[in-house]
């Protein structure tokens, strides 16, 4: 069979497009923060990871422009060779200080960060423990680990009993890394970090936490999941995060003990052979970090919005996955029903994310809301009214 035959036979997307129900690759024509223009009309953005609303902040935009003026549009090379500027090193120092750890290393994307760190640290004969709900970038990294002769153990989501059972089977002195999302991106649930850290200490494992959806969202001043539980980032061996969410830019980072970060810097192929983050992106992150530190009330405001929206949807009768994060998953229950629900929300002026199998288990297909700290009352009311109207049409609520 010809290599491209599977491509020619892939018609599902075209069928959904023809029905006008494709919720993916939607074009944003204008972006004004909580409001965007799509399909020629203004809609409330309820599907962005711009949690603190900083992507439209004048200081962030100005910092990106100034960085481009000073360093150009690209570094035109990898960090390993010519692509390290003073912008990069200053950002890494500032992030390490924010997180209370020794060192930080900035990667080009968050996906690349997880691949570049995990596949570098877990070698042949060593052990990787990964939560079943971890992000696809961690799953991809586990494939590399397995291909290189490492051992990969997946445990059910947030199941500390299963994790301990797996750890017990491995000699205590065998090299082990436990990797988990801090906030799971589909469900919005928070990892049981105190229990996980305790198990790691008991069984001689290292811990790496993916804070993509937690940095800037949870904890004191947005310092993430450890702070949320009264821990310090130093209580976790490695903290990974992204710049594409609360930090209003693009890129990723790994933070922790300096000697470990330096090892990754010199040995990660994903880091050494990728072009560095562009100056404009770095300038934007640095400005966003300054605002986060200066205005912790943004994190508090996001928590208030989250509470109001969750209570509003649950009071209407919708079934939500339990959590306290600004990711609100509303269960619909099947693929096409989710697509149709998404379409009707758009008709009512609200954009949200449709998540179907295999992104979630069958029967758990959902509309995922990602909330923004800069919502006004009218934005929240618009979202709730759209859900009320469409939910009644679909018979999901009374």
Beta strands, then each sheet from edge to edge (+ up, - down):
strand 1: 30-32
strand 2: 35-38
strand 3: 41-45
strand 4: 103-107
strand 5: 127-131
strand 6: 151-155
strand 7: 176-181
strand 8: 206-210
strand 9: 238-242
strand 10: 252-256
strand 11: 327-331
strand 12: 350-351
strand 13: 353-355
strand 14: 366-370
sheet 1: 1+ 2- 3+ 12+
sheet 2: 4+ 10- 9+ 8+ 7+ 5+ 6+
sheet 3: 11+ 14- 13+
end
